[in-house]
Amino acid sequence: MGISFCRRGKRGLTVALVSALMVFGLWGNAHRDRAGAAESAPAPEFLNADPNTTSPYSDAVRVGSTLYLAGQLGLDENGKLVPGGITPESERTMENLKGTLERNGSSVDRVASCLLFLADINERAAFNAAYQKYFQKGRFPARTAVGTSGLYAGARVELTCTAVVK
């Protein structure tokens, strides 16, 4: 079979490769179900707690059964940063994350990955003390931690995550 591709030249090989990629759903915009029928990819659903928000981002975006959250900060119900530094901010950030997940059909136990930004990477242990309270031991999401030179509103911590919807 491989020899016949060589005899056909580059065009035959290209057609064969593109055909194979299409069969496995790796080429083109259509996804295929198990029977091989084309199905359209799910459209993103842009979700905001405040439907009248003027912010240039969504609180969350749902695509199929995946939920992508915007960065969560340690802000109180009035949008002000909680006082006291990394520990109270971390606790409030986790509560805000939990609330956003639940409001959009998921929960903390369905988080697959997190991206953590810290104004000072040396405060990672303090953040971890709050973070660990929200997950079962041995069932922590994949996570990346990044030290930054500054976060919105002078925050010490910002956390975003990807989760599966129930």
C-alpha positions as CSV (number, residue, x, y, z in Angstrom):
1,M,0.0,0.0,0.0
2,G,2.9,2.4,0.8
3,I,4.5,1.6,-2.6
4,S,1.3,2.6,-4.4
5,F,1.4,6.0,-2.7
6,C,4.9,6.5,-3.9
7,R,4.0,5.7,-7.5
8,R,1.2,8.2,-7.5
9,G,3.5,11.0,-6.6
10,K,3.1,13.9,-4.2
11,R,-0.5,14.7,-5.1
12,G,-1.6,11.2,-4.3
13,L,0.2,11.2,-1.0
14,T,-1.3,14.6,-0.1
15,V,-4.8,13.4,-0.9
16,A,-4.3,10.3,1.1
17,L,-3.0,12.2,4.1
18,V,-5.8,14.8,4.1
19,S,-8.3,12.0,3.8
20,A,-6.8,10.2,6.7
21,L,-6.8,13.3,8.8
22,M,-10.4,14.0,7.9
23,V,-11.5,10.5,8.9
24,F,-9.8,11.0,12.3
25,G,-11.4,14.4,12.8
26,L,-8.0,16.2,12.7
27,W,-8.7,18.2,9.5
28,G,-11.5,20.7,8.8
29,N,-14.1,22.3,11.1
30,A,-16.4,19.4,11.5
31,H,-16.2,16.9,14.4
32,R,-17.3,13.3,13.9
33,D,-19.4,11.2,16.2
34,R,-18.6,7.5,16.8
35,A,-20.5,6.5,13.8
36,G,-18.5,8.9,11.6
37,A,-21.3,11.4,11.0
38,A,-20.3,15.1,11.0
39,E,-21.4,17.1,14.0
40,S,-20.7,20.8,14.6
41,A,-18.4,21.9,17.4
42,P,-20.2,23.4,20.4
43,A,-20.4,27.2,20.3
44,P,-19.0,29.2,23.2
45,E,-21.5,30.5,25.8
46,F,-20.4,33.7,27.4
47,L,-21.5,33.9,31.0
48,N,-21.6,36.9,33.3
49,A,-23.1,37.3,36.8
50,D,-24.1,40.8,35.8
51,P,-25.7,40.8,32.4
52,N,-25.2,44.6,32.1
53,T,-21.5,44.5,32.8
54,T,-19.3,46.8,30.7
55,S,-16.1,44.7,31.4
56,P,-14.3,43.6,28.3
57,Y,-14.3,40.0,29.4
58,S,-16.7,37.3,30.6
59,D,-16.8,35.8,34.1
60,A,-16.8,32.4,32.5
61,V,-17.1,30.8,29.1
62,R,-18.7,27.4,28.6
63,V,-17.8,25.3,25.6
64,G,-19.6,22.0,25.6
65,S,-18.9,20.5,29.1
66,T,-15.9,22.6,29.7
67,L,-16.0,25.8,31.8
68,Y,-13.2,28.4,31.5
69,L,-13.1,31.0,34.3
70,A,-11.7,34.5,34.2
71,G,-9.1,35.3,36.9
72,Q,-10.5,35.5,40.4
73,L,-9.3,38.1,42.9
74,G,-9.8,38.5,46.6
75,L,-12.6,41.1,46.1
76,D,-15.5,41.5,48.5
77,E,-19.2,41.9,47.4
78,N,-18.6,45.6,46.7
79,G,-15.6,44.9,44.4
80,K,-13.0,46.1,46.9
81,L,-9.9,44.1,47.7
82,V,-10.2,42.5,51.1
83,P,-7.7,44.0,53.6
84,G,-5.0,42.0,55.4
85,G,-2.6,40.7,52.7
86,I,-2.1,37.3,51.2
87,T,-4.0,35.1,53.6
88,P,-7.4,36.9,53.6
89,E,-7.0,37.6,49.9
90,S,-6.3,33.9,49.2
91,E,-9.4,32.8,51.2
92,R,-11.6,35.3,49.5
93,T,-10.2,34.3,46.1
94,M,-11.1,30.7,46.7
95,E,-14.6,31.6,47.9
96,N,-15.1,33.7,44.7
97,L,-13.8,30.9,42.6
98,K,-16.2,28.4,44.3
99,G,-19.1,30.8,43.8
100,T,-18.4,31.4,40.1
101,L,-18.0,27.6,39.5
102,E,-21.3,26.9,41.2
103,R,-23.2,29.7,39.5
104,N,-22.2,28.2,36.2
105,G,-23.0,24.6,36.7
106,S,-19.7,23.2,38.1
107,S,-18.0,22.9,41.5
108,V,-14.5,22.9,43.0
109,D,-14.3,19.1,42.8
110,R,-14.6,19.3,39.0
111,V,-11.7,21.7,38.5
112,A,-9.1,20.2,36.1
113,S,-6.4,22.9,36.1
114,C,-5.5,26.2,37.6
115,L,-3.2,29.1,36.7
116,L,-2.1,31.0,39.8
117,F,-0.5,34.5,39.7
118,L,1.2,35.9,42.8
119,A,2.5,39.4,43.3
120,D,5.3,37.7,45.3
121,I,6.1,34.1,44.5
122,N,7.5,33.7,48.0
123,E,3.8,33.9,49.2
124,R,3.0,30.6,47.6
125,A,3.0,28.7,50.9
126,A,0.5,31.2,52.3
127,F,-1.7,30.8,49.3
128,N,-1.4,27.0,49.4
129,A,-2.7,27.0,53.0
130,A,-6.1,28.4,51.8
131,Y,-6.1,26.5,48.5
132,Q,-5.7,23.1,50.1
133,K,-8.9,23.5,52.1
134,Y,-11.0,23.4,49.0
135,F,-9.8,20.1,47.5
136,Q,-9.7,16.6,48.7
137,K,-6.2,15.3,49.6
138,G,-4.7,13.7,46.6
139,R,-7.3,15.2,44.2
140,F,-5.6,18.6,43.4
141,P,-6.0,20.1,39.9
142,A,-3.0,20.5,37.7
143,R,-1.6,23.9,38.5
144,T,1.0,26.5,37.4
145,A,2.2,29.3,39.6
146,V,3.7,32.5,38.3
147,G,5.2,35.4,40.1
148,T,4.3,38.7,38.6
149,S,5.3,42.4,38.9
150,G,1.8,43.4,39.7
151,L,-1.9,42.4,39.6
152,Y,-5.1,44.4,39.1
153,A,-6.1,46.6,42.0
154,G,-2.9,45.9,43.9
155,A,-4.0,42.3,44.6
156,R,-1.5,39.7,46.0
157,V,-3.2,36.8,44.2
158,E,-5.2,36.0,41.1
159,L,-6.4,32.5,40.2
160,T,-8.1,31.2,37.0
161,C,-9.2,27.7,36.3
162,T,-10.7,25.2,33.8
163,A,-13.4,22.9,35.1
164,V,-15.9,20.3,33.9
165,V,-19.6,21.2,34.1
166,K,-21.8,18.7,36.0
